[in-house]
């Protein structure tokens, strides 16, 4: 007897995406996105309070200023979050122009009209990271500490934001009549064209895949894989997210531009490759700095004895001849 294989019909969604409160109407996905952003900021603030600025000291060590604890400041997090907005808007707009390059090539002035079209997520993330990093560097704490603290909140935001899109009918993929296909019925307004046509729930695919990346990074961090907090974890998380986004994009409705690849797939693959290269450079740079800190030029630091001399970080120890040592 063949094993029982469940067959899932098309999932038909017929709720209203609009909530009316008095004379004000708000989309459900807008409310849900605000909740996701708030939750991500709360998680980021809690992680920041446990992230030391100086990894050689405890987070409760006040140092010279009793009011200045050795940890990232939660109030500085707001500056970093706000700083990400202009970069996200500019990057997202550039990404959207790449997705519709034929149109914007002949209508370049329309690129500045923010009421027309939308934003692309991949380059929005890159742009937000760049402007947020600039402000984070101005706040005094090493940028790598902020990157380490924000990898999980950012992945949470990306996963939750994609799942929220399902509430508004946005992000539907190619037409499909297989299991788990979704169709949006009723007047809407829905965020996808031909919402009643059963299609791949691509936004849900990406939300689940990003959640998987989030769980992987949580496990790696819990195992102490990134104890140096140099930003390597952040770059690895971004690389994994971009990789799964490129895979999910194969179900999108966008046209292919390079072989079978869509523009967002090309952009995501480039982001993943660059992030992996930078993660390797960060890890290698951290290793070099640790070796250099282990060298004591005067013989009083870690690894150097009285009178020990080294010509470089990998040089062998040479000890002076006691007969040649000057009298005190």
Backbone torsions as a table, in degrees:
resi	resn	phi	psi	omega
1	UNK	NA	134.2	178.9
2	UNK	-68.4	142.8	177.0
3	UNK	-64.7	153.9	179.8
4	UNK	-71.6	123.6	179.1
5	UNK	-116.9	113.4	-178.1
6	UNK	-67.8	140.9	176.9
7	UNK	-112.9	122.3	-176.9
8	UNK	-101.9	123.6	178.6
9	UNK	-74.5	175.8	175.4
10	UNK	-62.2	134.3	179.3
11	UNK	-86.9	112.4	-179.4
12	UNK	-97.9	125.5	-177.7
13	UNK	-113.0	119.0	-173.7
14	UNK	-126.7	21.6	179.0
15	UNK	-80.6	167.4	177.3
16	UNK	-90.9	129.0	179.8
17	UNK	-82.1	6.1	-176.7
18	UNK	-113.3	134.1	174.7
19	UNK	-112.7	131.4	-179.6
20	UNK	-110.4	123.8	177.1
21	UNK	-123.8	102.6	-175.3
22	UNK	66.4	-121.6	178.1
23	UNK	-97.9	4.6	-176.8
24	UNK	-104.7	134.6	176.4
25	UNK	-116.3	134.6	-178.5
26	UNK	-135.6	142.3	177.0
27	UNK	-75.5	143.9	179.9
28	UNK	-62.2	-41.6	-178.3
29	UNK	-65.8	-28.7	175.8
30	UNK	-67.0	-44.1	178.1
31	UNK	-63.4	-45.5	-178.7
32	UNK	-63.7	-37.9	178.6
33	UNK	-65.2	-39.0	176.7
34	UNK	-61.3	-39.0	177.9
35	UNK	-64.9	-41.8	179.5
36	UNK	-63.6	-43.5	179.4
37	UNK	-63.2	-43.8	179.3
38	UNK	-62.2	-44.2	179.7
39	UNK	-63.2	-39.2	179.3
40	UNK	-65.4	-38.8	177.5
41	UNK	-66.2	-37.9	177.9
42	UNK	-63.4	-45.9	178.5
43	UNK	-62.4	-41.9	179.6
44	UNK	-62.9	-40.4	180.0
45	UNK	-64.9	-40.7	180.0
46	UNK	-66.6	-40.5	178.7
47	UNK	-68.6	-39.0	179.6
48	UNK	-60.1	-38.3	-179.5
49	UNK	-67.7	-18.1	178.9
50	UNK	-105.4	6.8	-178.8
51	UNK	-104.0	113.8	-179.0
52	UNK	-74.3	144.4	173.4
53	UNK	-72.8	-43.1	176.4
54	UNK	-107.8	111.6	-174.2
55	UNK	-70.0	-9.6	178.4
56	UNK	-87.1	-4.9	-178.8
57	UNK	-123.6	160.5	177.3
58	UNK	-73.5	154.9	177.7
59	UNK	-67.0	-17.6	178.9
60	UNK	-96.3	1.6	180.0
61	UNK	-77.6	114.6	-176.5
62	UNK	-74.7	-20.9	-176.8
63	UNK	68.9	-148.1	-178.4
64	UNK	-69.9	-24.7	-179.4
65	UNK	-110.1	112.4	-178.1
66	UNK	-59.3	-24.7	-178.5
67	UNK	-89.6	-3.5	-176.8
68	UNK	-111.8	90.1	180.0
69	UNK	-72.0	155.0	-178.7
70	UNK	-81.4	69.5	178.4
71	UNK	-159.0	161.0	177.4
72	UNK	-66.9	139.3	-176.3
73	UNK	-83.3	130.8	180.0
74	UNK	-64.6	-33.0	179.8
75	UNK	-70.8	-29.3	175.5
76	UNK	-67.5	-24.8	178.5
77	UNK	-58.5	-35.5	179.0
78	UNK	-64.3	-39.5	176.7
79	UNK	-62.8	-42.1	179.7
80	UNK	-64.4	-42.9	-179.3
81	UNK	-64.5	-44.3	179.1
82	UNK	-66.0	-37.1	-179.4
83	UNK	-64.9	-24.9	180.0
84	UNK	-71.9	-21.6	-173.6
85	UNK	-63.5	-52.0	-178.1
86	UNK	-62.0	-39.5	178.3
87	UNK	-65.2	-38.1	178.7
88	UNK	-65.3	-40.7	-179.6
89	UNK	-66.2	-47.8	-178.7
90	UNK	-64.9	-47.6	179.8
91	UNK	-63.5	-41.8	179.1
92	UNK	-63.4	-37.3	179.4
93	UNK	-68.1	-40.5	177.3
94	UNK	-63.2	-42.3	178.2
95	UNK	-62.2	-39.3	178.4
96	UNK	-65.8	-37.5	177.4
97	UNK	-64.9	-36.6	177.2
98	UNK	-66.5	-38.1	178.5
99	UNK	-64.3	-28.3	-178.6
100	UNK	-123.6	50.7	-172.0
101	UNK	-63.4	-35.5	-178.9
102	UNK	-61.1	-41.3	-178.7
103	UNK	-71.9	-49.1	-173.9
104	UNK	-73.5	-16.6	173.5
105	UNK	-64.2	-36.7	179.0
106	UNK	-96.5	-7.8	-179.9
107	UNK	-135.2	60.4	-175.2
108	UNK	-62.7	-31.2	-179.2
109	UNK	-67.1	-24.4	180.0
110	UNK	-69.4	-16.4	179.7
111	UNK	-62.8	-31.1	-179.3
112	UNK	-86.0	-6.8	178.6
113	UNK	-86.0	96.6	-174.6
114	UNK	-71.7	-11.7	177.1
115	UNK	-80.8	-7.6	-179.5
116	UNK	-112.0	129.0	178.4
117	UNK	80.5	-153.9	-173.4
118	UNK	-150.1	-156.9	179.6
119	UNK	-123.9	153.5	176.8
120	UNK	-103.6	134.5	-171.6
121	UNK	-69.5	-41.5	-172.3
122	UNK	-57.0	-56.5	-179.2
123	UNK	-75.2	-20.0	173.1
124	UNK	-64.3	-40.6	177.2
125	UNK	-64.2	-43.9	180.0
126	UNK	-63.4	-46.9	179.7
127	UNK	-62.9	-41.4	177.8
128	UNK	-62.8	-39.4	178.5
129	UNK	-63.4	-42.3	-177.9
130	UNK	-63.3	-50.2	-178.0
131	UNK	-70.5	-35.2	177.1
132	UNK	-66.0	-36.2	179.5
133	UNK	-66.6	-36.2	178.9
134	UNK	-62.2	-46.7	-179.9
135	UNK	-69.2	-39.1	178.6
136	UNK	-59.5	-38.0	177.7
137	UNK	-66.7	-30.4	179.0
138	UNK	-75.4	-16.4	-177.5
139	UNK	-81.0	-8.0	174.5
140	UNK	105.7	-38.3	-179.7
141	UNK	-75.9	149.1	177.7
142	UNK	-57.8	138.0	-178.5
143	UNK	-61.0	-33.6	179.1
144	UNK	-60.1	-32.5	177.7
145	UNK	-67.2	-42.9	178.1
146	UNK	-64.5	-42.0	178.4
147	UNK	-60.2	-42.6	179.4
148	UNK	-63.1	-40.9	-176.7
149	UNK	-72.8	-25.2	-171.7
150	UNK	-100.9	-1.2	-177.0
151	UNK	-64.5	-46.4	-179.5
152	UNK	-68.8	-45.9	176.6
153	UNK	-59.3	-37.8	-179.9
154	UNK	-66.6	-43.0	177.8
155	UNK	-64.5	-37.3	176.1
156	UNK	-62.2	-42.7	179.0
157	UNK	-63.9	-42.5	-179.0
158	UNK	-67.0	-41.3	179.3
159	UNK	-68.0	-47.4	-179.6
160	UNK	-65.3	-38.5	179.6
161	UNK	-63.6	-38.5	177.9
162	UNK	-68.5	-40.1	180.0
163	UNK	-66.2	-35.1	178.5
164	UNK	-61.3	-32.3	-178.7
165	UNK	-59.3	-28.4	179.1
166	UNK	-65.0	-24.9	179.5
167	UNK	-72.9	-23.5	-179.8
168	UNK	-108.0	4.4	179.8
169	UNK	75.2	14.1	179.5
170	UNK	-87.1	155.9	172.7
171	UNK	79.2	17.1	176.6
172	UNK	-64.5	144.9	-179.4
173	UNK	-93.9	-155.3	-178.3
174	UNK	-65.0	149.7	174.6
175	UNK	-56.0	139.1	-172.4
176	UNK	-160.5	138.3	179.9
177	UNK	-112.2	18.6	-178.8
178	UNK	-83.5	-175.1	177.9
179	UNK	-61.6	143.7	178.3
180	UNK	73.5	5.7	174.6
181	UNK	-63.2	146.0	-178.8
182	UNK	-120.9	147.8	177.3
183	UNK	-139.2	134.0	-178.9
184	UNK	-101.5	119.6	-178.3
185	UNK	-107.3	171.4	179.7
186	UNK	87.6	176.9	-174.6
187	UNK	-73.3	-22.2	-178.6
188	UNK	77.6	-131.8	6.1
189	UNK	-77.3	137.5	-179.5
190	UNK	-99.0	160.3	-173.2
191	UNK	-89.3	-1.5	-179.3
192	UNK	-119.7	153.7	174.0
193	UNK	-72.2	146.2	-179.9
194	UNK	48.1	57.8	-175.1
195	UNK	-65.5	-23.2	-178.0
196	UNK	-78.4	-11.0	178.8
197	UNK	-77.8	121.5	178.3
198	UNK	-54.7	129.7	-173.1
199	UNK	-144.1	167.7	172.9
200	UNK	-62.9	129.9	172.7
201	UNK	-80.1	70.6	-173.5
202	UNK	-60.8	-34.3	179.4
203	UNK	-64.5	-34.7	177.3
204	UNK	-72.7	-39.0	175.8
205	UNK	-54.8	-48.9	-176.8
206	UNK	-68.5	-35.6	177.0
207	UNK	-62.4	-43.8	-179.8
208	UNK	-68.4	-41.3	179.6
209	UNK	-64.8	-40.6	178.4
210	UNK	-67.4	-35.7	175.1
211	UNK	-62.0	-38.1	175.2
212	UNK	-61.4	-42.6	176.1
213	UNK	-61.7	-41.2	178.3
214	UNK	-59.5	-44.6	-179.9
215	UNK	-65.8	-39.0	177.9
216	UNK	-62.1	-45.6	-179.4
217	UNK	-66.8	-36.0	176.7
218	UNK	-61.9	-42.2	179.2
219	UNK	-65.6	-43.8	179.9
220	UNK	-62.9	-41.9	179.1
221	UNK	-67.2	-39.0	179.1
222	UNK	-65.6	-30.3	178.8
223	UNK	-82.9	-0.6	177.9
224	UNK	77.2	27.6	-177.6
225	UNK	-70.1	-20.2	-176.6
226	UNK	-129.6	54.0	-175.5
227	UNK	-67.6	-20.1	-177.3
228	UNK	-78.7	-17.7	177.5
229	UNK	54.0	51.9	-177.9
230	UNK	-99.4	-1.3	-176.9
231	UNK	102.5	-4.4	179.3
232	UNK	-62.6	-39.9	179.6
233	UNK	-62.2	-40.9	179.5
234	UNK	-61.6	-47.6	-178.1
235	UNK	-65.7	-37.8	177.1
236	UNK	-65.7	-42.0	177.5
237	UNK	-61.0	-42.4	178.3
238	UNK	-64.7	-40.6	179.7
239	UNK	-62.9	-44.2	179.5
240	UNK	-65.9	-41.2	178.4
241	UNK	-62.1	-45.6	-179.4
242	UNK	-63.6	-35.3	-180.0
243	UNK	-66.4	-45.3	-179.6
244	UNK	-70.7	-31.2	176.4
245	UNK	-64.9	-40.4	177.8
246	UNK	-63.4	-37.3	179.5
247	UNK	-68.5	-44.6	-179.1
248	UNK	-66.5	-31.3	-177.3
249	UNK	-63.4	-12.5	176.2
250	UNK	-67.0	-15.3	178.3
251	UNK	-98.9	4.6	-177.3
252	UNK	-78.6	168.5	179.8
253	UNK	-89.1	-4.3	-177.5
254	UNK	-67.2	149.8	178.6
255	UNK	-75.0	154.6	176.4
256	UNK	-75.9	143.0	-179.4
257	UNK	-122.3	-28.5	178.6
258	UNK	-128.9	98.7	-174.5
259	UNK	64.3	-120.8	176.5
260	UNK	-98.1	4.4	-175.0
261	UNK	-89.9	137.5	173.0
262	UNK	-84.5	163.9	-176.7
263	UNK	-59.0	-43.2	-179.9
264	UNK	-64.1	-31.0	175.9
265	UNK	-66.9	-43.4	178.3
266	UNK	-61.0	-47.0	179.9
267	UNK	-62.1	-43.7	-178.2
268	UNK	-65.3	-38.9	178.2
269	UNK	-64.5	-41.2	177.7
270	UNK	-63.3	-43.7	179.4
271	UNK	-60.6	-44.3	-180.0
272	UNK	-61.9	-43.7	-178.8
273	UNK	-65.1	-45.7	179.9
274	UNK	-63.7	-41.6	-179.9
275	UNK	-64.0	-39.2	178.2
276	UNK	-66.1	-41.5	178.2
277	UNK	-62.8	-46.0	178.8
278	UNK	-63.8	-37.5	177.6
279	UNK	-62.1	-41.1	176.6
280	UNK	-64.5	-40.1	178.3
281	UNK	-66.4	-40.7	177.7
282	UNK	-61.0	-44.7	-179.3
283	UNK	-65.1	-42.3	179.1
284	UNK	-66.3	-40.9	178.4
285	UNK	-63.6	-38.6	177.3
286	UNK	-63.9	-38.6	178.7
287	UNK	-65.4	-40.7	178.7
288	UNK	-64.2	-42.6	179.9
289	UNK	-64.3	-36.2	179.0
290	UNK	-66.7	-39.2	177.8
291	UNK	-65.0	-40.1	-179.5
292	UNK	-68.4	-36.8	178.0
293	UNK	-68.2	-21.1	177.7
294	UNK	-78.8	-6.8	179.6
295	UNK	-95.9	129.5	178.6
296	UNK	-110.7	107.0	-176.3
297	UNK	-63.3	-28.4	-179.0
298	UNK	-100.1	-0.5	178.9
299	UNK	87.0	2.0	-178.4
300	UNK	-104.0	-6.0	-177.3
301	UNK	-88.6	-173.9	-179.6
302	UNK	-67.1	134.7	175.5
303	UNK	87.6	-6.3	-178.7
304	UNK	-118.2	128.7	179.1
305	UNK	-91.7	-176.9	-179.6
306	UNK	-65.8	115.6	177.5
307	UNK	83.3	5.0	-179.3
308	UNK	-70.7	143.3	-179.6
309	UNK	-127.2	138.9	176.5
310	UNK	-134.6	144.0	177.2
311	UNK	-93.0	-12.6	-178.5
312	UNK	-172.2	175.3	-176.5
313	UNK	-64.8	-25.2	-178.4
314	UNK	-109.2	7.4	-178.3
315	UNK	-75.3	152.7	178.5
316	UNK	-76.7	153.9	178.2
317	UNK	-70.7	137.5	174.1
318	UNK	-125.8	126.9	-175.4
319	UNK	-102.6	139.8	-177.2
320	UNK	-72.1	155.9	176.4
321	UNK	-76.5	124.1	-178.4
322	UNK	-58.6	-29.8	-177.9
323	UNK	-70.6	-25.4	-179.3
324	UNK	-89.9	-2.7	-176.6
325	UNK	-75.6	131.5	-179.1
326	UNK	-66.1	150.5	178.2
327	UNK	-74.4	147.6	178.0
328	UNK	-96.9	NA	NA
